[in-house]
């Protein structure tokens, strides 16, 4: 229903004096027209029905409203149904709205369903809530759907609860598009000072614009058992990301598994990454880190298209023949064991390799960023004659925070140096820079250098590390499974 409001002044004029009869008639005529026009543009329908017998109540209420003006229109519907018997109640409520004007349009639909049964100190309740929204204007459009399902059984100091929450959103404008889907499932059983809880949360998102596209999928699974001041927990976290733009593409998958009982924690981190750029740079990385109460082992494999590296951090490494107990190759601490070695047609001359010197260090920390190098291993030996010497340092690295947890910043740069002291003179024979990159910042480092020496006095070799950027003075670079060796070939 519409009405022409242009002939009615909305700002009421002063009431004319009674002596002016014609003006008084005109005034009241205009006022009545204004009220009529307003009523013609706002329709309201109200319905209410109820019935009650001996305290048992059933009711229905409904309200429908429609309103329009020269610039907008809105219609809404609100209804509720309620049934009550004693302390038991069931209810359904619904609210719908549609609104439009010259610039935008909006539609919403909200529904709530609840059921409650109460007796003494016990209450059982279930609820479903759903909210849907669609909005559009000249620049963008968005649609959302949110649903909550809850169920609770409570008796005395015990409460059992389960919930599912999901949210889906789709958004688009002239420059970009975004879609997200978030779901949370929780289950909790509480009795006195004991609480058992399990949860699954997942988040998926896809985003694209004129320059790039990115898709992410994050899932968390947690289980916790708490009794008094004791807590046992297990968790699995996985994150997958695919990103591309005009110049590069990157795919990353990270999975973390943790288990904690009291103060004892074990964790497994698996990280895989593949990257490529339009300039021809490529890099592939895969690694596994095992952390048991801060003692870290694992392996990492990298390939940048020209160099492939595979490194292992372990106290014992073996190669076993399938379906047998035979171990043809094993590294146990500083000892390498091999069975049935075949060298082919090569010849090793007597005393061609006269001396091999090796030292190992289980772990060393380099804390914070500094301009000075920190020594993590040293080795002293004395050649018997002029020689060619091959120096080699190896270690695994992990970037940690002050509480020995994995750090979560994007990149950590550090430098590695080999220093040789002979006859009181110290020489930097090699220095190189390297970095860690990725969510959990772990990697392998190797430094090699050939050196010619004619001295037959003591040679002291030192392996040193300096952090370049570590964000905080409490962050640290942990060097693990450090080996420093010198192979002497006499001329």
KEMI-469324 format. One record per residue (C-alpha): residue in one letter; residue number from 1; y, x, z. Coordinates in steps of 0.05 Angstrom, whole numbers. Example, Ala and Ser with C-alpha at 12.3 -4.5 7.8 and 13.67 -1.06 7.14 Angstrom:
<sites>
+-----+-----+--------+--------+--------+
! res !   n !  north !   east !     up !
+-----+-----+--------+--------+--------+
!   a !   1 !    -90 !    246 !    156 !
!   s !   2 !    -21 !    273 !    143 !
+-----+-----+--------+--------+--------+
</sites>
This chain:
<sites>
+-----+-----+--------+--------+--------+
! res !   n !  north !   east !     up !
+-----+-----+--------+--------+--------+
!   x !   1 !      0 !      0 !      0 !
!   x !   2 !     68 !     27 !    -19 !
!   x !   3 !    141 !      8 !     -7 !
!   x !   4 !    208 !     29 !    -34 !
!   x !   5 !    246 !     62 !     23 !
!   x !   6 !    306 !     85 !    -19 !
!   x !   7 !    348 !     23 !     -1 !
!   x !   8 !    341 !     32 !     73 !
!   x !   9 !    382 !     81 !    115 !
!   x !  10 !    337 !    115 !    165 !
!   x !  11 !    394 !    135 !    210 !
!   x !  12 !    415 !     71 !    244 !
!   x !  13 !    490 !     55 !    243 !
!   x !  14 !    529 !     34 !    303 !
!   x !  15 !    522 !    -40 !    323 !
!   x !  16 !    583 !    -77 !    294 !
!   x !  17 !    627 !   -118 !    340 !
!   x !  18 !    606 !   -191 !    349 !
!   x !  19 !    672 !   -215 !    320 !
!   x !  20 !    651 !   -189 !    252 !
!   x !  21 !    596 !   -239 !    236 !
!   x !  22 !    582 !   -215 !    165 !
!   x !  23 !    572 !   -142 !    186 !
!   x !  24 !    526 !   -165 !    243 !
!   x !  25 !    482 !   -204 !    194 !
!   x !  26 !    478 !   -144 !    147 !
!   x !  27 !    460 !    -96 !    204 !
!   x !  28 !    402 !   -138 !    229 !
!   x !  29 !    377 !   -149 !    158 !
!   x !  30 !    375 !    -74 !    144 !
!   x !  31 !    340 !    -60 !    210 !
!   x !  32 !    286 !   -111 !    197 !
!   x !  33 !    275 !    -83 !    127 !
!   x !  34 !    268 !    -13 !    155 !
!   x !  35 !    216 !    -35 !    206 !
!   x !  36 !    178 !    -73 !    152 !
!   x !  37 !    177 !    -14 !    104 !
!   x !  38 !    151 !     32 !    159 !
!   x !  39 !     95 !    -17 !    176 !
!   x !  40 !     78 !    -25 !    102 !
!   x !  41 !     66 !     52 !     97 !
!   x !  42 !     23 !     60 !    159 !
!   x !  43 !    -40 !     18 !    164 !
!   x !  44 !    -82 !     22 !    228 !
!   x !  45 !   -150 !    -11 !    240 !
!   x !  46 !   -179 !     -8 !    311 !
!   x !  47 !   -247 !    -34 !    330 !
!   x !  48 !   -279 !    -33 !    399 !
!   x !  49 !   -346 !    -63 !    422 !
!   x !  50 !   -380 !    -53 !    489 !
!   x !  51 !   -435 !    -83 !    531 !
!   x !  52 !   -452 !    -71 !    604 !
!   x !  53 !   -510 !    -96 !    647 !
!   x !  54 !   -521 !    -72 !    718 !
!   x !  55 !   -483 !     -7 !    706 !
!   x !  56 !   -516 !      8 !    639 !
!   x !  57 !   -463 !     15 !    586 !
!   x !  58 !   -463 !     16 !    510 !
!   x !  59 !   -398 !     22 !    472 !
!   x !  60 !   -371 !     33 !    402 !
!   x !  61 !   -299 !     52 !    386 !
!   x !  62 !   -269 !     63 !    317 !
!   x !  63 !   -200 !     77 !    291 !
!   x !  64 !   -179 !     83 !    218 !
!   x !  65 !   -109 !    104 !    200 !
!   x !  66 !    -76 !    110 !    132 !
!   x !  67 !     -4 !    133 !    121 !
!   x !  68 !     35 !    151 !     59 !
!   x !  69 !    106 !    173 !     43 !
!   x !  70 !    144 !    197 !    -17 !
!   x !  71 !    117 !    268 !     -6 !
!   x !  72 !     49 !    262 !     28 !
!   x !  73 !    -11 !    220 !     45 !
!   x !  74 !    -60 !    224 !    102 !
!   x !  75 !   -121 !    183 !    122 !
!   x !  76 !   -163 !    193 !    184 !
!   x !  77 !   -225 !    161 !    215 !
!   x !  78 !   -246 !    171 !    288 !
!   x !  79 !   -308 !    138 !    317 !
!   x !  80 !   -350 !    145 !    379 !
!   x !  81 !   -416 !    115 !    403 !
!   x !  82 !   -437 !    122 !    476 !
!   x !  83 !   -498 !     98 !    514 !
!   x !  84 !   -505 !    109 !    589 !
!   x !  85 !   -561 !     91 !    638 !
!   x !  86 !   -549 !    120 !    707 !
!   x !  87 !   -539 !    196 !    698 !
!   x !  88 !   -569 !    196 !    628 !
!   x !  89 !   -520 !    196 !    571 !
!   x !  90 !   -522 !    199 !    496 !
!   x !  91 !   -460 !    203 !    452 !
!   x !  92 !   -441 !    211 !    379 !
!   x !  93 !   -369 !    225 !    358 !
!   x !  94 !   -342 !    236 !    289 !
!   x !  95 !   -272 !    253 !    263 !
!   x !  96 !   -254 !    256 !    189 !
!   x !  97 !   -186 !    272 !    160 !
!   x !  98 !   -161 !    277 !     89 !
!   x !  99 !    -89 !    302 !     78 !
!   x ! 100 !    -51 !    317 !     14 !
!   x ! 101 !     21 !    334 !     -6 !
!   x ! 102 !     55 !    364 !    -65 !
!   x ! 103 !     32 !    435 !    -47 !
!   x ! 104 !    -36 !    430 !    -15 !
!   x ! 105 !    -97 !    388 !      3 !
!   x ! 106 !   -141 !    390 !     65 !
!   x ! 107 !   -205 !    354 !     85 !
!   x ! 108 !   -241 !    361 !    152 !
!   x ! 109 !   -304 !    331 !    182 !
!   x ! 110 !   -324 !    343 !    255 !
!   x ! 111 !   -386 !    312 !    285 !
!   x ! 112 !   -413 !    319 !    357 !
!   x ! 113 !   -480 !    295 !    382 !
!   x ! 114 !   -497 !    302 !    456 !
!   x ! 115 !   -555 !    281 !    501 !
!   x ! 116 !   -558 !    292 !    576 !
!   x ! 117 !   -611 !    274 !    628 !
!   x ! 118 !   -593 !    289 !    700 !
!   x ! 119 !   -633 !    278 !    763 !
!   x ! 120 !   -616 !    310 !    830 !
!   x ! 121 !   -602 !    384 !    819 !
!   x ! 122 !   -635 !    383 !    750 !
!   x ! 123 !   -597 !    373 !    685 !
!   x ! 124 !   -626 !    376 !    615 !
!   x ! 125 !   -576 !    376 !    558 !
!   x ! 126 !   -576 !    383 !    482 !
!   x ! 127 !   -517 !    384 !    434 !
!   x ! 128 !   -503 !    391 !    360 !
!   x ! 129 !   -432 !    405 !    335 !
!   x ! 130 !   -415 !    411 !    262 !
!   x ! 131 !   -346 !    426 !    232 !
!   x ! 132 !   -332 !    428 !    157 !
!   x ! 133 !   -265 !    444 !    126 !
!   x ! 134 !   -241 !    448 !     54 !
!   x ! 135 !   -169 !    471 !     40 !
!   x ! 136 !   -133 !    486 !    -25 !
!   x ! 137 !    -62 !    502 !    -46 !
!   x ! 138 !    -28 !    532 !   -106 !
!   x ! 139 !    -50 !    603 !    -87 !
!   x ! 140 !   -118 !    598 !    -54 !
!   x ! 141 !   -178 !    557 !    -34 !
!   x ! 142 !   -223 !    562 !     27 !
!   x ! 143 !   -284 !    525 !     51 !
!   x ! 144 !   -317 !    534 !    120 !
!   x ! 145 !   -379 !    505 !    153 !
!   x ! 146 !   -392 !    517 !    227 !
!   x ! 147 !   -453 !    491 !    264 !
!   x ! 148 !   -472 !    498 !    338 !
!   x ! 149 !   -539 !    476 !    367 !
!   x ! 150 !   -550 !    484 !    442 !
!   x ! 151 !   -607 !    463 !    489 !
!   x ! 152 !   -605 !    475 !    564 !
!   x ! 153 !   -654 !    459 !    620 !
!   x ! 154 !   -626 !    473 !    690 !
!   x ! 155 !   -660 !    462 !    757 !
!   x ! 156 !   -633 !    492 !    821 !
!   x ! 157 !   -619 !    566 !    809 !
!   x ! 158 !   -661 !    567 !    745 !
!   x ! 159 !   -631 !    557 !    676 !
!   x ! 160 !   -665 !    561 !    608 !
!   x ! 161 !   -619 !    559 !    548 !
!   x ! 162 !   -625 !    566 !    473 !
!   x ! 163 !   -569 !    566 !    421 !
!   x ! 164 !   -559 !    573 !    346 !
!   x ! 165 !   -490 !    585 !    318 !
!   x ! 166 !   -477 !    592 !    244 !
!   x ! 167 !   -413 !    601 !    206 !
!   x ! 168 !   -405 !    603 !    130 !
!   x ! 169 !   -339 !    616 !     95 !
!   x ! 170 !   -319 !    620 !     21 !
!   x ! 171 !   -248 !    641 !      4 !
!   x ! 172 !   -214 !    655 !    -62 !
!   x ! 173 !   -144 !    669 !    -86 !
!   x ! 174 !   -112 !    698 !   -148 !
!   x ! 175 !   -130 !    770 !   -129 !
!   x ! 176 !   -196 !    767 !    -92 !
!   x ! 177 !   -258 !    728 !    -70 !
!   x ! 178 !   -295 !    732 !     -3 !
!   x ! 179 !   -359 !    700 !     22 !
!   x ! 180 !   -386 !    709 !     93 !
!   x ! 181 !   -446 !    681 !    130 !
!   x ! 182 !   -454 !    694 !    205 !
!   x ! 183 !   -513 !    669 !    246 !
!   x ! 184 !   -528 !    679 !    320 !
!   x ! 185 !   -592 !    658 !    356 !
!   x ! 186 !   -598 !    666 !    431 !
!   x ! 187 !   -651 !    648 !    483 !
!   x ! 188 !   -641 !    660 !    557 !
!   x ! 189 !   -686 !    646 !    618 !
!   x ! 190 !   -652 !    655 !    685 !
!   x ! 191 !   -683 !    648 !    754 !
!   x ! 192 !   -649 !    674 !    816 !
!   x ! 193 !   -628 !    746 !    802 !
!   x ! 194 !   -674 !    753 !    742 !
!   x ! 195 !   -652 !    742 !    671 !
!   x ! 196 !   -692 !    749 !    607 !
!   x ! 197 !   -653 !    745 !    543 !
!   x ! 198 !   -667 !    752 !    468 !
!   x ! 199 !   -616 !    749 !    412 !
!   x ! 200 !   -613 !    756 !    336 !
!   x ! 201 !   -546 !    762 !    301 !
!   x ! 202 !   -536 !    772 !    227 !
!   x ! 203 !   -473 !    779 !    186 !
!   x ! 204 !   -471 !    781 !    110 !
!   x ! 205 !   -407 !    790 !     70 !
!   x ! 206 !   -389 !    798 !     -3 !
!   x ! 207 !   -319 !    815 !    -25 !
!   x ! 208 !   -290 !    829 !    -94 !
!   x ! 209 !   -220 !    841 !   -122 !
!   x ! 210 !   -191 !    869 !   -185 !
!   x ! 211 !   -206 !    942 !   -165 !
!   x ! 212 !   -271 !    941 !   -124 !
!   x ! 213 !   -331 !    904 !    -97 !
!   x ! 214 !   -367 !    911 !    -31 !
!   x ! 215 !   -428 !    877 !      0 !
!   x ! 216 !   -451 !    887 !     72 !
!   x ! 217 !   -510 !    861 !    113 !
!   x ! 218 !   -513 !    875 !    188 !
!   x ! 219 !   -570 !    851 !    233 !
!   x ! 220 !   -578 !    860 !    308 !
!   x ! 221 !   -641 !    843 !    348 !
!   x ! 222 !   -638 !    852 !    423 !
!   x ! 223 !   -686 !    837 !    480 !
!   x ! 224 !   -668 !    847 !    554 !
!   x ! 225 !   -706 !    837 !    619 !
!   x ! 226 !   -663 !    843 !    682 !
!   x ! 227 !   -687 !    837 !    753 !
!   x ! 228 !   -639 !    855 !    810 !
!   x ! 229 !   -608 !    922 !    792 !
!   x ! 230 !   -663 !    940 !    742 !
!   x ! 231 !   -656 !    929 !    667 !
!   x ! 232 !   -704 !    941 !    610 !
!   x ! 233 !   -676 !    933 !    540 !
!   x ! 234 !   -697 !    941 !    468 !
!   x ! 235 !   -654 !    935 !    406 !
!   x ! 236 !   -658 !    942 !    330 !
!   x ! 237 !   -593 !    948 !    290 !
!   x ! 238 !   -593 !    953 !    215 !
!   x ! 239 !   -533 !    959 !    168 !
!   x ! 240 !   -534 !    961 !     92 !
!   x ! 241 !   -471 !    971 !     50 !
!   x ! 242 !   -461 !    974 !    -25 !
!   x ! 243 !   -391 !    993 !    -50 !
!   x ! 244 !   -365 !   1005 !   -120 !
!   x ! 245 !   -297 !   1015 !   -153 !
!   x ! 246 !   -272 !   1043 !   -219 !
!   x ! 247 !   -285 !   1116 !   -197 !
!   x ! 248 !   -346 !   1115 !   -152 !
!   x ! 249 !   -406 !   1079 !   -123 !
!   x ! 250 !   -437 !   1086 !    -55 !
!   x ! 251 !   -498 !   1055 !    -22 !
!   x ! 252 !   -515 !   1066 !     51 !
!   x ! 253 !   -572 !   1039 !     95 !
!   x ! 254 !   -575 !   1055 !    170 !
!   x ! 255 !   -626 !   1031 !    220 !
!   x ! 256 !   -626 !   1046 !    295 !
!   x ! 257 !   -681 !   1030 !    344 !
!   x ! 258 !   -670 !   1040 !    419 !
!   x ! 259 !   -711 !   1026 !    481 !
!   x ! 260 !   -686 !   1034 !    552 !
!   x ! 261 !   -722 !   1029 !    619 !
!   x ! 262 !   -677 !   1046 !    677 !
!   x ! 263 !   -645 !   1113 !    661 !
!   x ! 264 !   -696 !   1132 !    608 !
!   x ! 265 !   -677 !   1120 !    535 !
!   x ! 266 !   -710 !   1135 !    469 !
!   x ! 267 !   -678 !   1123 !    401 !
!   x ! 268 !   -694 !   1129 !    328 !
!   x ! 269 !   -639 !   1133 !    275 !
!   x ! 270 !   -656 !   1128 !    201 !
!   x ! 271 !   -600 !   1139 !    151 !
!   x ! 272 !   -602 !   1138 !     75 !
!   x ! 273 !   -543 !   1147 !     28 !
!   x ! 274 !   -533 !   1151 !    -47 !
!   x ! 275 !   -465 !   1167 !    -77 !
!   x ! 276 !   -438 !   1180 !   -147 !
!   x ! 277 !   -369 !   1189 !   -178 !
!   x ! 278 !   -341 !   1183 !   -248 !
!   x ! 279 !   -327 !   1258 !   -247 !
!   x ! 280 !   -402 !   1273 !   -244 !
!   x ! 281 !   -410 !   1287 !   -170 !
!   x ! 282 !   -474 !   1259 !   -141 !
!   x ! 283 !   -505 !   1263 !    -72 !
!   x ! 284 !   -568 !   1234 !    -41 !
!   x ! 285 !   -586 !   1240 !     32 !
!   x ! 286 !   -643 !   1216 !     76 !
!   x ! 287 !   -654 !   1233 !    149 !
!   x ! 288 !   -690 !   1213 !    211 !
!   x ! 289 !   -666 !   1231 !    281 !
!   x ! 290 !   -709 !   1222 !    344 !
!   x ! 291 !   -673 !   1224 !    411 !
!   x ! 292 !   -712 !   1220 !    477 !
!   x ! 293 !   -666 !   1227 !    537 !
!   x ! 294 !   -620 !   1272 !    497 !
!   x ! 295 !   -674 !   1318 !    467 !
!   x ! 296 !   -663 !   1310 !    392 !
!   x ! 297 !   -711 !   1325 !    335 !
!   x ! 298 !   -718 !   1301 !    264 !
!   x ! 299 !   -711 !   1319 !    191 !
!   x ! 300 !   -661 !   1313 !    135 !
!   x ! 301 !   -666 !   1318 !     59 !
!   x ! 302 !   -605 !   1325 !     14 !
!   x ! 303 !   -596 !   1333 !    -61 !
!   x ! 304 !   -528 !   1342 !    -96 !
!   x ! 305 !   -556 !   1350 !   -166 !
!   x ! 306 !   -557 !   1426 !   -164 !
!   x ! 307 !   -586 !   1442 !    -95 !
!   x ! 308 !   -640 !   1406 !    -56 !
!   x ! 309 !   -650 !   1421 !     18 !
!   x ! 310 !   -704 !   1396 !     65 !
!   x ! 311 !   -698 !   1417 !    138 !
!   x ! 312 !   -738 !   1400 !    200 !
!   x ! 313 !   -720 !   1405 !    274 !
!   x ! 314 !   -785 !   1407 !    314 !
!   x ! 315 !   -822 !   1450 !    365 !
!   x ! 316 !   -885 !   1446 !    322 !
!   x ! 317 !   -892 !   1431 !    248 !
!   x ! 318 !   -960 !   1426 !    213 !
!   x ! 319 !   -989 !   1410 !    145 !
!   x ! 320 !  -1057 !   1377 !    153 !
!   x ! 321 !  -1110 !   1367 !    100 !
!   x ! 322 !  -1124 !   1292 !     91 !
!   x ! 323 !  -1185 !   1264 !    126 !
!   x ! 324 !  -1199 !   1330 !    162 !
!   x ! 325 !  -1176 !   1369 !    223 !
!   x ! 326 !  -1158 !   1429 !    180 !
!   x ! 327 !  -1087 !   1454 !    188 !
!   x ! 328 !  -1074 !   1507 !    134 !
!   x ! 329 !  -1001 !   1517 !    154 !
!   x ! 330 !   -966 !   1510 !    221 !
!   x ! 331 !   -901 !   1531 !    254 !
!   x ! 332 !   -908 !   1531 !    330 !
!   x ! 333 !   -844 !   1554 !    365 !
!   x ! 334 !   -829 !   1622 !    335 !
!   x ! 335 !   -899 !   1633 !    308 !
!   x ! 336 !   -921 !   1616 !    236 !
!   x ! 337 !   -996 !   1607 !    225 !
!   x ! 338 !  -1028 !   1605 !    157 !
!   x ! 339 !  -1101 !   1601 !    135 !
!   x ! 340 !  -1130 !   1626 !     69 !
!   x ! 341 !  -1065 !   1654 !     42 !
!   x ! 342 !  -1064 !   1668 !    -34 !
!   x ! 343 !  -1008 !   1711 !    -62 !
!   x ! 344 !  -1029 !   1710 !   -136 !
!   x ! 345 !  -1015 !   1774 !   -176 !
!   x ! 346 !   -959 !   1799 !   -131 !
!   x ! 347 !   -965 !   1863 !    -91 !
!   x ! 348 !   -935 !   1877 !    -23 !
!   x ! 349 !   -928 !   1953 !    -17 !
!   x ! 350 !   -945 !   1987 !     49 !
!   x ! 351 !   -885 !   1986 !     97 !
!   x ! 352 !   -841 !   1952 !     45 !
!   x ! 353 !   -823 !   1902 !     99 !
!   x ! 354 !   -818 !   1945 !    160 !
!   x ! 355 !   -784 !   1901 !    212 !
!   x ! 356 !   -771 !   1827 !    222 !
!   x ! 357 !   -728 !   1807 !    281 !
!   x ! 358 !   -720 !   1735 !    304 !
!   x ! 359 !   -689 !   1699 !    362 !
!   x ! 360 !   -687 !   1624 !    378 !
!   x ! 361 !   -642 !   1580 !    421 !
!   x ! 362 !   -663 !   1509 !    437 !
!   x ! 363 !   -593 !   1479 !    442 !
!   x ! 364 !   -520 !   1498 !    446 !
!   x ! 365 !   -457 !   1454 !    449 !
!   x ! 366 !   -389 !   1468 !    418 !
!   x ! 367 !   -339 !   1422 !    452 !
!   x ! 368 !   -274 !   1397 !    422 !
!   x ! 369 !   -231 !   1427 !    367 !
!   x ! 370 !   -212 !   1501 !    376 !
!   x ! 371 !   -184 !   1559 !    337 !
!   x ! 372 !   -236 !   1605 !    370 !
!   x ! 373 !   -310 !   1611 !    351 !
!   x ! 374 !   -365 !   1596 !    402 !
!   x ! 375 !   -427 !   1641 !    402 !
!   x ! 376 !   -491 !   1601 !    397 !
!   x ! 377 !   -542 !   1658 !    385 !
!   x ! 378 !   -545 !   1734 !    383 !
!   x ! 379 !   -596 !   1787 !    361 !
!   x ! 380 !   -598 !   1863 !    371 !
!   x ! 381 !   -643 !   1911 !    333 !
!   x ! 382 !   -642 !   1984 !    310 !
!   x ! 383 !   -663 !   2004 !    239 !
!   x ! 384 !   -701 !   2069 !    233 !
!   x ! 385 !   -669 !   2089 !    167 !
!   x ! 386 !   -621 !   2065 !    113 !
!   x ! 387 !   -640 !   1994 !     95 !
!   x ! 388 !   -625 !   1929 !     60 !
!   x ! 389 !   -621 !   1873 !    111 !
!   x ! 390 !   -625 !   1798 !    100 !
!   x ! 391 !   -591 !   1758 !    155 !
!   x ! 392 !   -606 !   1684 !    163 !
!   x ! 393 !   -583 !   1630 !    213 !
!   x ! 394 !   -610 !   1559 !    216 !
!   x ! 395 !   -596 !   1500 !    261 !
!   x ! 396 !   -594 !   1424 !    262 !
!   x ! 397 !   -529 !   1390 !    283 !
!   x ! 398 !   -509 !   1324 !    315 !
!   x ! 399 !   -438 !   1300 !    332 !
!   x ! 400 !   -438 !   1271 !    402 !
!   x ! 401 !   -388 !   1241 !    450 !
!   x ! 402 !   -378 !   1262 !    523 !
!   x ! 403 !   -437 !   1220 !    546 !
!   x ! 404 !   -484 !   1251 !    494 !
!   x ! 405 !   -484 !   1188 !    451 !
!   x ! 406 !   -479 !   1191 !    376 !
!   x ! 407 !   -407 !   1191 !    352 !
!   x ! 408 !   -382 !   1137 !    305 !
!   x ! 409 !   -325 !   1169 !    266 !
!   x ! 410 !   -328 !   1182 !    192 !
!   x ! 411 !   -328 !   1258 !    185 !
!   x ! 412 !   -333 !   1321 !    228 !
!   x ! 413 !   -314 !   1389 !    199 !
!   x ! 414 !   -337 !   1456 !    228 !
!   x ! 415 !   -343 !   1530 !    207 !
!   x ! 416 !   -401 !   1577 !    215 !
!   x ! 417 !   -395 !   1653 !    220 !
!   x ! 418 !   -442 !   1714 !    220 !
!   x ! 419 !   -414 !   1775 !    257 !
!   x ! 420 !   -446 !   1844 !    256 !
!   x ! 421 !   -428 !   1898 !    306 !
!   x ! 422 !   -450 !   1970 !    291 !
!   x ! 423 !   -424 !   2030 !    331 !
!   x ! 424 !   -369 !   1990 !    365 !
!   x ! 425 !   -342 !   1961 !    299 !
!   x ! 426 !   -348 !   1886 !    288 !
!   x ! 427 !   -348 !   1857 !    218 !
!   x ! 428 !   -349 !   1785 !    195 !
!   x ! 429 !   -403 !   1790 !    142 !
!   x ! 430 !   -401 !   1717 !    123 !
!   x ! 431 !   -362 !   1653 !    141 !
!   x ! 432 !   -369 !   1585 !    111 !
!   x ! 433 !   -345 !   1514 !    123 !
!   x ! 434 !   -387 !   1452 !    125 !
!   x ! 435 !   -383 !   1381 !    151 !
!   x ! 436 !   -421 !   1320 !    175 !
!   x ! 437 !   -409 !   1252 !    145 !
!   x ! 438 !   -438 !   1184 !    160 !
!   x ! 439 !   -443 !   1134 !    217 !
!   x ! 440 !   -486 !   1177 !    263 !
!   x ! 441 !   -464 !   1247 !    241 !
!   x ! 442 !   -526 !   1292 !    240 !
!   x ! 443 !   -546 !   1346 !    190 !
!   x ! 444 !   -576 !   1414 !    178 !
!   x ! 445 !   -540 !   1481 !    168 !
!   x ! 446 !   -564 !   1547 !    138 !
!   x ! 447 !   -524 !   1611 !    129 !
!   x ! 448 !   -553 !   1671 !     90 !
!   x ! 449 !   -524 !   1741 !     77 !
!   x ! 450 !   -552 !   1806 !     47 !
!   x ! 451 !   -524 !   1870 !     77 !
!   x ! 452 !   -534 !   1944 !     63 !
!   x ! 453 !   -534 !   1991 !    123 !
!   x ! 454 !   -542 !   2066 !    129 !
!   x ! 455 !   -535 !   2068 !    204 !
!   x ! 456 !   -593 !   2079 !    251 !
!   x ! 457 !   -557 !   2056 !    314 !
!   x ! 458 !   -561 !   1989 !    347 !
!   x ! 459 !   -541 !   1929 !    304 !
!   x ! 460 !   -518 !   1866 !    340 !
!   x ! 461 !   -516 !   1802 !    300 !
!   x ! 462 !   -481 !   1740 !    326 !
!   x ! 463 !   -481 !   1668 !    301 !
!   x ! 464 !   -417 !   1631 !    317 !
!   x ! 465 !   -389 !   1560 !    306 !
!   x ! 466 !   -319 !   1531 !    309 !
!   x ! 467 !   -301 !   1457 !    306 !
!   x ! 468 !   -243 !   1441 !    259 !
!   x ! 469 !   -232 !   1366 !    272 !
!   x ! 470 !   -269 !   1326 !    325 !
!   x ! 471 !   -218 !   1272 !    344 !
!   x ! 472 !   -224 !   1283 !    419 !
!   x ! 473 !   -228 !   1343 !    465 !
!   x ! 474 !   -291 !   1312 !    496 !
!   x ! 475 !   -329 !   1304 !    431 !
!   x ! 476 !   -380 !   1359 !    418 !
!   x ! 477 !   -422 !   1389 !    362 !
!   x ! 478 !   -494 !   1398 !    388 !
!   x ! 479 !   -532 !   1453 !    353 !
!   x ! 480 !   -608 !   1445 !    359 !
!   x ! 481 !   -668 !   1488 !    341 !
!   x ! 482 !   -625 !   1550 !    329 !
!   x ! 483 !   -659 !   1609 !    295 !
!   x ! 484 !   -625 !   1675 !    279 !
!   x ! 485 !   -664 !   1728 !    241 !
!   x ! 486 !   -658 !   1795 !    207 !
!   x ! 487 !   -709 !   1821 !    155 !
!   x ! 488 !   -703 !   1896 !    145 !
!   x ! 489 !   -725 !   1927 !     79 !
!   x ! 490 !   -725 !   2003 !     82 !
!   x ! 491 !   -704 !   2041 !     20 !
+-----+-----+--------+--------+--------+
</sites>
